[in-house]
Amino acid sequence: REKNQDPELDETLAHIEELEERIRVLERIVTENRTDLKREIDGLK
């Protein structure tokens, strides 16, 4: 991604990219097999 001349715009675009990544993670969590999810959660303990 190219840097813009507006630092505020760059900051906003970076924030949007972070939010998009979080959405991808949440989508993966809600769509994957519940058994896999339980195993992943148990692995965090």
Beta strands, then each sheet from edge to edge (+ up, - down):
end
